[in-house]
């Protein structure tokens, strides 16, 4: 399986053409090319006897032909500067363009873990009313109408597991309607008059549908076969109670619901609920192009151009059409798709290797950006406006209502890549036999715990347990939270350590994650005595 990771009229967008030289002149049978025989052609007697003026003119034309063509004109206009050193995701809603970020620092120096901003008069503003409560949440999507009817979907974290979060916007800010630990949203889709999300466990459990607004949608998740290795901790899936480990959820325009992921044979598969049907059909998915997906690549299901069609984006692109998924060519040779968005007419807008592409019909066309800047995100609004985050700015093209942009010349586009934000994870990945580094999270620091806390209960539980001598006990920090954890060399040892702490330390809930977090300090333990080695 490959790594994970909007149809619209192209109008005035120009596709850059490369490698187009002059076509060779026709050659007569068994004779010289017509151009070779013409008077004044370079390399012929006629050229030698021609006037010097003709020779200069020919040289000038050759020099002009050698010059590179000017860069194509971009149809995108910068409308707002993005605050320095932050990375934004774009969320067009009715009445506004919203953005989200997980690394905002206010002018007062306050560090905000997650915030939502709004484009207003050429400026991205981050009002306190739109800051998310808690810490470490990553916004997946925002839906509805600004400013009085918005639903926000995010994945938070306890440091040990993901938290599926649903917020609605009220007069005082975001009000949390759902915050279920151990779950994360794989996607949200509009199905008729309902807004529906699919959540799945980050470790073990059963995925389920969540109706966020409108009438409840009664769809049934396909259970995993009752056979090995499809169930239990030894299974290759993180939550084998379902046949498909969902990585993305979406719907077509006619209400067909789609869940894309892997089955218990670790093969790509698609779970399809057709309109009016409660139970799904499982379809195999053709392999996407080989190669590593770029960091931060998103797995998405987006509405396609036809009523029963959809785009599936996972580093490459599939098209669900005629009841089956079909692989399509990448935007460029060897390119991997970072993210994508679908326009109201089904045009697919995609970012690959920093370039922006649009696919309508059966072909891709590159959409040039101002000054050749690199794109980081793209989103298409319900009015057809295409928004792009690139070069430290928000760019816009098309749409029925033009947002008031910044004054001409006030936006400075960055030619190089933007400063990389501090790394963060929406939630830890589950551990397993195939994880390159299993980490057993043993204890979460309270805010008042001193930095040199020595964990007496944990040490007591490990006293005499020399079978854990291969474990490396450390204090880690992730998204601002500290943990006692243990790097272990094998999955079997991780399970034994998890069970020992769970049994001997009352009230503890250790978790096994696949992670390599920042290490604050190492805690060297003498397992024979249970004491810290100073």
Secondary structure, DSSP 4 states (H G I P E B T S, - for coil): -PPP--B---TT------S--PPPPPB-TTS-BHHHHSTT-TTSHHHHHS-HHHHHHHHHHHHHHHSPPPPPPP--EEEEEPPTT---EEEEEBTEEEEEES-EE-TTS-EESSEEEEEETTEEE--GGGBPSSSS-EEEEEEEETTTEEEEEEEEE-SSSEEEEEEEEETTEEEEEEEEETEEEEEEEEETTEEEEEEEESSSS--EEEEEESS-----PPBPPSSTTSSSTTSSSSSTTBSSEEEEEEE-TT--EEEEEE-TTS-EEEEEE-TT-SS-EEEE------SPPPTT---EEEE-SSTT-EEEESSSEEEEETTEEEE---SSTT--EEEEEE-BT-BEEEEETTEEEEEETTEEEE---GGGPPEEEEEE-TTS-EEEEETTEEEEE--SS----PPTT-----SSPPPPPPP--SSPEEP-TT-SSEEEEEEEPPTTS-TT---HHHHHHHTT-GGGTT-EEEEEEETTEEEEEEEES-HHHHHHHHHHHHHHSTT---EEEE---EEEEE--EETTTTEE--
